[in-house]
Amino acid sequence: MRFRSVKRSVLARPLLALFVFATLSIAMAQTAPTIVNFRSQSALVTSSDSPGGAVTGDFNEDGRVDFAVIDSFSVTIMQNDGNFQFSPASTLEAGGTPLGIVAGNFNSDTHQDLAVTDGNANSLIIYLGHGNGTFAPGVVIPVPGTPVAITGGNLRNDGRTQLVVMECAPPDAKPCALDVFQSDSAGAFDEVQQILLPTTLSALNPGSRVPNVNAIASDDFDLDNKPDVAIGLGTRVMVFRNTSAFDGVGNAHLTLQTSINTPNGGTINALTSGHFNTGAAPDLAFDVLNPGNTGNTDYVFLNNGNGTFFRKQSLTGTRFAVQMAAADINGDFIQDLVSVGLNGNEVGYALGRRDGTFGPLQHFKDPSLGEILSGIVIRDLNRDSRHDLIVTSRGTPPGNSGFTILMLNLNAAPNCPAPGSNTVSVAVCSITPSTNAFTVKASGNSPNGVKRVEVWVDGTKRTEAFNDQINARVSVAGGTHRVTLVAVDRYDAVVKKATTVNVP
């Protein structure tokens, strides 16, 4: 079965009662490390000193997670050969200054495609995948300004990934903009909306040439079953609600819903969304360069459940994060914050506490990492249920080759080995009944990665984990029950697996 995007079934719809149903199930206690260790496993030496970000996907549809990394003038497709070994499979021409990359299904052929922003030519480059690890030659789409950030989402419910680009253009006094690009069934894109943003390049802190390429995220912030978009630009976080008809026919459309000023008036470097407490609505975390270049602060804002946010925590001591990510790295089913930047051979992380706060910032140092880290992707690369790292590093001093390092997660608590990544899938490792309850261990996977796994009992959602792993104890009455595991991937494709359990 090939990967295909589908409309959300009733089983995938979030409930307004998500804030209370968590009391009906208890996440299984599991010993998880408070210090997480990784081992540099292999490195890809790039052709220049400036590798950019990376993105994962199963580009040859063999059930193993591959990745693509952007570099000056090129995109390198790294194929997973098994046992955490990767080798270059192909190289794509990517213009003069590739800044961001997104993987998704842009047409209707089920294969994964790639989109890359080119800051030199002010354009998008679209590569349609063949499903065997190779791609058609890139198609160039003009962008009004310099495309400094990109994300994707199934914005109109047509099973295809639309693209949202943040762009800024000279002169400095011209406002930056958010551009929405929409594809047809053949993968041809048109710009269907432009939103002028209340910030210009001249409004940024001295020394900031352009907004950070990683200050953008797509998530369902208002719980209306539509993916929305959040960006960080200058001293503001702006959340745009998806106001498209969501009928698969009309154009994708975004409307500004919420604006958050940085608490200290600093400039945003990086932004990520995640689920930091027991609520169902996605939260936000962002890294801020303090005024006067006096260090950095990470801020955590929790979602009120409707796409508005309140400040929960600030973390000091960060070192200019250029990219942040939210993922469970120690295996306790709580999302953590991970960042890279000007850290001097270090990856920074703070372990989540499930109440919307995080423990102290910690740093994992490895001599294989460069002095200037430019990107991070977190994904289970060897299907052992533990989340590994892909870290890109710029060459130091300038002129030396940059490189990409794979970091194997050594000591996160394991749970349920993941199924193959060639399609949206869910694996059930065990369902163990006990008196008036059962315990379930399961995992999900897809080419784009799974964002949550749900447990339904007799047609009612009882619990979920915002992760590709779940380990939960669900209280039920004695008798025979139909248990359905649901995996939802990054672009809202859904898969279900049902079984029965006899509970004493």
C-alpha positions as CSV (number, residue, x, y, z in Angstrom):
1,M,0.0,0.0,0.0
2,R,1.4,3.4,-1.0
3,F,1.1,6.5,1.1
4,R,-1.9,8.6,0.3
5,S,-3.5,11.5,2.0
6,V,-7.1,11.0,3.1
7,K,-9.8,13.2,4.6
8,R,-10.0,12.9,8.4
9,S,-12.3,10.2,9.6
10,V,-14.6,10.7,12.6
11,L,-12.0,8.8,14.6
12,A,-9.4,11.5,13.9
13,R,-11.5,14.5,15.0
14,P,-10.3,16.1,18.2
15,L,-13.0,16.4,20.9
16,L,-13.7,19.5,22.9
17,A,-13.6,17.3,25.9
18,L,-9.9,16.5,25.4
19,F,-9.0,18.5,28.4
20,V,-11.0,16.2,30.6
21,F,-10.8,12.8,29.0
22,A,-7.2,12.6,30.0
23,T,-8.4,11.7,33.5
24,L,-9.9,8.6,32.1
25,S,-6.6,7.1,31.2
26,I,-3.2,7.0,32.9
27,A,0.0,7.2,30.9
28,M,2.1,4.2,32.0
29,A,5.0,5.1,34.3
30,Q,8.3,4.3,32.6
31,T,11.8,4.9,33.7
32,A,13.3,7.6,31.4
33,P,16.7,9.2,31.6
34,T,17.1,12.7,32.8
35,I,20.3,13.1,30.8
36,V,20.0,12.0,27.2
37,N,23.0,10.7,25.3
38,F,23.6,10.5,21.6
39,R,26.4,9.0,19.5
40,S,27.6,10.5,16.3
41,Q,27.2,7.6,13.9
42,S,28.0,8.9,10.4
43,A,28.7,12.2,8.6
44,L,27.9,13.5,5.2
45,V,30.5,16.0,4.0
46,T,28.8,18.7,1.9
47,S,30.2,20.6,-1.1
48,S,30.4,24.0,0.6
49,D,30.7,25.6,4.0
50,S,27.0,26.4,4.3
51,P,24.6,23.5,4.6
52,G,21.1,24.5,5.4
53,G,18.2,22.5,6.8
54,A,17.2,18.9,6.2
55,V,13.9,17.1,5.9
56,T,13.0,13.4,6.3
57,G,10.9,11.2,4.1
58,D,10.7,7.8,2.6
59,F,11.7,8.8,-0.9
60,N,12.3,5.4,-2.4
61,E,9.3,3.8,-0.5
62,D,11.3,0.9,1.0
63,G,9.9,1.4,4.6
64,R,13.1,3.1,5.8
65,V,13.3,6.8,6.6
66,D,15.6,8.8,4.2
67,F,16.5,12.5,4.4
68,A,17.3,15.4,2.1
69,V,19.8,18.1,3.0
70,I,20.1,21.5,1.3
71,D,23.5,23.0,0.5
72,S,24.7,25.9,-1.7
73,F,23.5,25.1,-5.2
74,S,22.2,21.6,-4.4
75,V,19.9,19.2,-2.5
76,T,21.4,15.8,-1.6
77,I,19.1,12.8,-1.1
78,M,20.5,10.5,1.5
79,Q,19.1,7.0,1.3
80,N,18.7,4.8,4.4
81,D,20.6,1.6,3.8
82,G,19.5,0.1,7.1
83,N,21.3,-0.2,10.4
84,F,21.5,3.6,10.7
85,Q,23.7,3.8,7.5
86,F,23.0,6.4,4.8
87,S,24.5,7.0,1.4
88,P,24.0,9.7,-1.2
89,A,21.4,8.5,-3.7
90,S,21.0,11.6,-6.0
91,T,21.8,15.3,-6.1
92,L,19.4,18.0,-7.3
93,E,20.3,21.5,-8.5
94,A,18.9,24.0,-6.2
95,G,19.8,27.5,-7.3
96,G,22.3,29.8,-5.7
97,T,21.1,30.1,-2.1
98,P,18.7,27.4,-0.9
99,L,17.2,28.5,2.4
100,G,14.5,26.1,3.3
101,I,13.1,22.7,2.3
102,V,9.7,20.9,2.7
103,A,8.7,17.4,1.8
104,G,5.1,16.5,0.9
105,N,2.7,15.1,-1.7
106,F,2.2,18.0,-4.2
107,N,0.3,16.1,-6.9
108,S,-1.9,13.0,-6.9
109,D,0.6,10.3,-7.6
110,T,1.2,9.2,-4.0
111,H,5.0,9.8,-4.2
112,Q,6.8,12.3,-2.0
113,D,7.9,15.5,-3.5
114,L,10.3,18.3,-2.4
115,A,10.1,22.1,-2.4
116,V,13.2,24.3,-1.9
117,T,13.3,28.1,-1.5
118,D,16.1,29.9,-3.4
119,G,17.1,33.2,-1.8
120,N,19.4,34.1,-4.6
121,A,16.7,34.0,-7.4
122,N,13.7,34.8,-5.2
123,S,11.9,31.6,-6.2
124,L,10.5,28.2,-5.2
125,I,11.9,25.1,-6.8
126,I,9.5,22.1,-7.0
127,Y,10.9,18.6,-7.5
128,L,8.2,15.9,-8.2
129,G,9.3,12.5,-6.9
130,H,9.2,9.3,-8.8
131,G,8.9,7.0,-5.7
132,N,12.3,5.4,-6.3
133,G,14.5,8.0,-4.7
134,T,14.8,10.1,-7.9
135,F,13.1,13.3,-8.8
136,A,12.0,15.2,-11.9
137,P,14.1,18.3,-12.8
138,G,13.1,21.3,-10.7
139,V,10.4,23.7,-11.8
140,V,11.1,27.3,-10.8
141,I,8.2,29.4,-9.4
142,P,8.9,33.1,-8.8
143,V,8.4,34.5,-5.3
144,P,7.8,38.3,-4.9
145,G,10.6,38.7,-2.3
146,T,13.4,36.8,-0.7
147,P,11.8,33.5,0.6
148,V,13.2,33.3,4.1
149,A,10.9,30.6,5.6
150,I,8.7,27.8,4.3
151,T,6.2,25.3,5.7
152,G,3.6,23.0,4.3
153,G,0.1,21.8,5.2
154,N,-3.0,20.2,3.8
155,L,-4.7,23.7,3.9
156,R,-7.7,23.0,1.7
157,N,-8.4,19.3,2.5
158,D,-7.6,18.0,-1.0
159,G,-4.9,15.5,0.1
160,R,-2.1,17.6,-1.3
161,T,0.5,19.7,0.5
162,Q,0.1,23.5,0.0
163,L,3.1,25.7,0.7
164,V,3.3,28.9,2.9
165,V,6.3,31.1,2.3
166,M,7.4,34.1,4.4
167,E,9.3,36.5,2.2
168,C,10.9,39.9,2.6
169,A,12.2,42.1,-0.2
170,P,14.4,45.2,-0.5
171,P,14.2,48.0,0.1
172,D,14.1,47.6,3.8
173,A,11.0,49.8,4.1
174,K,8.9,47.4,2.1
175,P,6.7,45.1,4.4
176,C,7.5,41.4,4.5
177,A,4.7,39.1,3.4
178,L,3.2,35.7,3.8
179,D,2.5,34.0,0.5
180,V,0.2,30.9,0.0
181,F,1.0,28.6,-2.9
182,Q,-1.5,26.0,-4.0
183,S,-0.9,23.0,-6.3
184,D,-3.2,21.3,-8.8
185,S,-3.4,17.5,-9.3
186,A,-0.3,17.7,-11.6
187,G,1.8,19.4,-9.0
188,A,1.8,22.9,-10.6
189,F,1.7,25.7,-8.1
190,D,0.0,29.1,-8.2
191,E,0.1,31.9,-5.6
192,V,-3.4,32.2,-4.3
193,Q,-2.9,34.7,-1.4
194,Q,-0.4,37.3,-0.2
195,I,-0.7,38.8,3.3
196,L,1.4,41.9,4.1
197,L,3.1,41.6,7.5
198,P,3.5,44.5,9.9
199,T,7.2,44.2,10.0
200,T,10.0,45.2,7.7
201,L,13.7,44.3,7.5
202,S,14.6,47.7,8.9
203,A,12.6,46.9,12.1
204,L,14.8,44.0,13.0
205,N,17.6,44.2,15.6
206,P,20.9,45.6,14.3
207,G,22.9,42.7,12.8
208,S,19.9,40.8,11.7
209,R,20.0,40.7,7.9
210,V,16.8,38.7,7.4
211,P,14.4,36.8,9.6
212,N,15.4,33.3,10.6
213,V,14.5,30.6,8.1
214,N,13.2,28.3,10.8
215,A,10.7,30.7,12.5
216,I,7.6,29.1,11.0
217,A,5.3,26.2,11.9
218,S,2.1,24.6,10.8
219,D,-0.4,23.1,13.3
220,D,-4.1,23.1,14.2
221,F,-3.9,25.9,16.8
222,D,-7.6,26.5,17.2
223,L,-8.8,22.9,17.1
224,D,-11.1,23.3,14.1
225,N,-9.6,20.4,12.2
226,K,-7.7,22.7,9.8
227,P,-4.0,23.3,9.8
228,D,-3.0,26.9,10.7
229,V,0.3,28.7,10.4
230,A,2.5,30.5,13.0
231,I,5.5,32.7,12.2
232,G,8.1,34.6,14.1
233,L,9.1,37.9,12.6
234,G,11.0,40.7,14.3
235,T,9.5,41.1,17.8
236,R,6.2,39.3,17.0
237,V,4.8,35.9,16.8
238,M,1.8,35.9,14.5
239,V,-0.7,33.0,14.3
240,F,-2.8,32.8,11.1
241,R,-6.1,30.8,11.2
242,N,-6.9,28.7,8.2
243,T,-10.2,30.2,6.9
244,S,-10.4,28.3,3.7
245,A,-13.6,26.4,2.8
246,F,-11.7,23.2,3.5
247,D,-13.7,21.5,0.8
248,G,-10.9,20.4,-1.5
249,V,-12.2,22.8,-4.1
250,G,-11.8,26.4,-3.0
251,N,-8.5,28.3,-2.5
252,A,-6.5,28.0,0.6
253,H,-6.8,31.1,2.8
254,L,-5.3,32.4,6.0
255,T,-6.4,35.2,8.4
256,L,-4.4,36.7,11.2
257,Q,-5.9,35.5,14.5
258,T,-3.3,36.2,17.2
259,S,-0.2,38.4,17.6
260,I,2.2,38.0,20.5
261,N,4.9,40.5,21.2
262,T,8.2,39.1,22.6
263,P,8.1,39.8,26.4
264,N,11.5,41.5,26.4
265,G,11.3,43.3,23.1
266,G,13.9,41.1,21.5
267,T,14.1,39.6,18.0
268,I,12.8,36.1,17.3
269,N,15.4,33.6,16.0
270,A,13.5,30.3,15.9
271,L,10.0,29.0,16.6
272,T,8.4,25.6,17.0
273,S,5.0,24.3,17.9
274,G,4.3,21.3,20.2
275,H,2.1,19.9,23.0
276,F,3.7,20.8,26.3
277,N,0.9,20.0,28.7
278,T,-2.2,17.8,28.8
279,G,-4.2,20.0,26.5
280,A,-5.0,19.0,23.0
281,A,-4.3,22.4,21.4
282,P,-0.7,23.0,20.1
283,D,1.5,25.3,22.1
284,L,4.4,27.6,21.0
285,A,8.0,28.0,22.0
286,F,10.4,30.5,20.5
287,D,14.0,31.7,21.0
288,V,14.6,35.5,21.3
289,L,17.8,37.5,20.9
290,N,17.7,39.9,23.9
291,P,17.8,43.6,23.2
292,G,21.4,44.9,22.9
293,N,22.6,41.4,22.0
294,T,22.8,40.5,25.7
295,G,22.1,36.8,25.3
296,N,19.1,34.8,24.4
297,T,15.9,33.7,26.1
298,D,13.5,30.9,25.2
299,Y,9.8,31.5,25.9
300,V,7.0,29.0,26.3
301,F,3.4,30.1,25.5
302,L,0.6,27.7,26.2
303,N,-2.6,27.5,24.1
304,N,-5.9,28.5,25.7
305,G,-7.6,25.9,23.5
306,N,-8.8,28.4,20.9
307,G,-5.6,29.6,19.2
308,T,-4.8,32.3,21.7
309,F,-1.9,31.9,24.1
310,F,-0.5,32.9,27.5
311,R,3.0,33.0,28.7
312,K,4.0,30.0,30.9
313,Q,7.8,30.0,31.2
314,S,11.1,31.6,30.2
315,L,14.4,29.7,29.9
316,T,17.6,31.7,30.1
317,G,21.1,30.7,29.1
318,T,20.4,29.7,25.5
319,R,22.9,30.5,22.8
320,F,21.2,32.0,19.7
321,A,19.1,29.0,18.6
322,V,18.8,29.0,14.8
323,Q,16.3,26.1,14.9
324,M,14.1,24.6,17.6
325,A,12.1,21.4,17.6
326,A,9.7,19.7,20.0
327,A,9.9,15.9,20.4
328,D,10.2,13.3,23.1
329,I,13.9,12.5,23.2
330,N,14.1,10.6,26.5
331,G,11.1,8.2,26.0
332,D,8.7,9.4,28.7
333,F,6.0,10.4,26.2
334,I,6.4,14.1,27.1
335,Q,7.6,16.5,24.4
336,D,10.9,18.1,25.0
337,L,12.5,21.2,23.5
338,V,15.7,20.8,21.4
339,S,17.7,23.5,19.7
340,V,20.9,24.1,17.8
341,G,22.7,27.3,16.9
342,L,25.9,29.1,17.8
343,N,26.6,26.5,20.5
344,G,30.1,25.4,19.9
345,N,29.7,21.6,19.3
346,E,26.5,21.5,21.4
347,V,22.9,20.5,21.0
348,G,20.7,22.2,23.7
349,Y,17.7,20.5,25.2
350,A,15.2,21.0,28.1
351,L,13.1,18.0,29.2
352,G,9.3,18.5,29.4
353,R,7.4,18.1,32.6
354,R,3.9,17.6,31.2
355,D,2.6,20.7,32.9
356,G,3.8,23.1,30.2
357,T,7.1,23.8,31.8
358,F,10.5,22.4,31.1
359,G,13.5,21.4,33.2
360,P,16.8,23.3,33.1
361,L,18.5,23.8,29.8
362,Q,21.2,21.1,29.2
363,H,23.7,20.8,26.5
364,F,25.0,17.7,24.7
365,K,28.5,18.3,23.4
366,D,30.1,16.1,20.7
367,P,33.5,16.8,19.0
368,S,32.0,15.7,15.7
369,L,29.7,18.7,15.6
370,G,30.9,22.0,14.2
371,E,31.1,25.3,15.9
372,I,28.1,26.7,14.0
373,L,25.1,24.4,13.8
374,S,22.5,25.4,11.2
375,G,19.6,22.9,11.4
376,I,18.2,19.9,13.3
377,V,15.6,17.2,12.5
378,I,14.4,14.8,15.1
379,R,13.1,11.4,13.8
380,D,13.3,7.7,14.7
381,L,15.8,6.8,11.9
382,N,16.3,3.1,12.7
383,R,12.8,2.2,14.0
384,D,13.8,1.3,17.5
385,S,11.2,3.7,19.0
386,R,13.9,6.2,20.1
387,H,14.2,9.6,18.4
388,D,17.5,10.3,16.7
389,L,19.0,13.6,15.4
390,I,20.1,14.9,12.0
391,V,22.3,18.0,12.6
392,T,23.7,20.2,9.9
393,S,26.9,22.2,10.7
394,R,28.5,25.0,8.8
395,G,32.2,25.0,8.0
396,T,34.5,26.9,10.4
397,P,36.3,28.9,9.5
398,P,34.4,30.0,6.4
399,G,35.7,28.2,3.4
400,N,35.9,24.8,5.1
401,S,33.4,22.1,4.2
402,G,30.3,21.9,6.2
403,F,28.7,18.6,7.0
404,T,25.7,16.7,8.3
405,I,26.0,14.5,11.4
406,L,23.6,11.7,12.3
407,M,23.2,11.3,16.1
408,L,22.0,7.9,17.4
409,N,19.8,8.1,20.5
410,L,21.5,5.7,22.9
411,N,19.5,5.8,26.1
412,A,15.9,6.9,25.7
413,A,13.5,4.5,27.2
414,P,12.3,2.2,24.4
415,N,8.6,1.4,23.8
416,C,7.2,-0.1,20.6
417,P,9.4,-0.5,17.4
418,A,8.0,1.6,14.6
419,P,6.3,0.1,11.5
420,G,7.6,0.9,8.0
421,S,7.7,4.5,6.8
422,N,6.5,3.8,3.2
423,T,2.9,4.4,4.1
424,V,0.9,5.8,7.0
425,S,0.8,2.9,9.4
426,V,0.3,1.9,13.0
427,A,1.8,-1.1,14.9
428,V,0.3,-2.6,18.1
429,C,3.0,-4.2,20.2
430,S,0.8,-5.3,23.0
431,I,-2.6,-5.0,24.5
432,T,-2.6,-6.4,28.0
433,P,-5.9,-6.7,30.0
434,S,-6.2,-6.4,33.7
435,T,-9.1,-5.9,36.1
436,N,-11.3,-3.2,34.6
437,A,-8.5,-1.8,32.5
438,F,-6.1,-2.7,29.7
439,T,-2.6,-1.4,28.8
440,V,-1.7,-0.7,25.2
441,K,1.7,-0.1,23.6
442,A,1.7,1.0,20.0
443,S,3.6,3.2,17.4
444,G,2.9,4.9,14.2
445,N,5.0,5.9,11.1
446,S,4.6,7.6,7.7
447,P,6.8,9.1,5.1
448,N,6.3,12.6,6.7
449,G,6.3,11.4,10.3
450,V,3.4,10.8,12.7
451,K,2.3,13.6,14.9
452,R,-0.1,11.7,17.2
453,V,-1.4,8.2,18.1
454,E,-4.9,7.8,19.5
455,V,-6.7,5.0,21.4
456,W,-10.4,4.6,20.8
457,V,-12.6,2.2,22.8
458,D,-16.0,1.2,21.4
459,G,-16.1,4.3,19.2
460,T,-15.0,6.9,21.7
461,K,-11.5,8.4,21.9
462,R,-10.1,7.7,25.3
463,T,-6.5,9.0,25.1
464,E,-3.8,10.1,22.7
465,A,-0.1,10.8,22.6
466,F,1.3,13.7,20.6
467,N,4.1,11.6,19.4
468,D,4.7,8.5,17.2
469,Q,4.6,6.3,20.4
470,I,1.9,5.6,22.9
471,N,2.0,3.6,26.2
472,A,-1.2,4.0,28.1
473,R,-3.5,2.3,30.7
474,V,-7.2,2.7,29.9
475,S,-9.9,2.1,32.5
476,V,-13.0,0.2,31.2
477,A,-15.7,-2.0,32.5
478,G,-15.3,-5.7,32.4
479,G,-16.3,-7.4,29.1
480,T,-15.3,-7.5,25.5
481,H,-14.3,-4.1,23.9
482,R,-13.3,-3.0,20.4
483,V,-10.0,-1.1,20.6
484,T,-8.9,1.0,17.6
485,L,-5.5,2.5,17.3
486,V,-5.3,5.6,15.0
487,A,-2.1,7.2,13.7
488,V,-2.3,10.7,12.2
489,D,0.6,11.9,10.2
490,R,2.0,15.4,9.8
491,Y,-0.3,16.3,6.9
492,D,-3.4,14.7,8.6
493,A,-3.4,11.4,6.7
494,V,-5.0,8.7,8.9
495,V,-4.7,5.0,9.4
496,K,-6.6,2.8,11.8
497,K,-6.1,-0.7,13.2
498,A,-8.9,-2.4,15.2
499,T,-8.9,-5.4,17.5
500,T,-10.9,-6.7,20.5
501,V,-9.8,-7.2,24.1
502,N,-11.5,-9.2,26.8
503,V,-11.2,-7.3,30.1
504,P,-11.9,-9.2,33.4
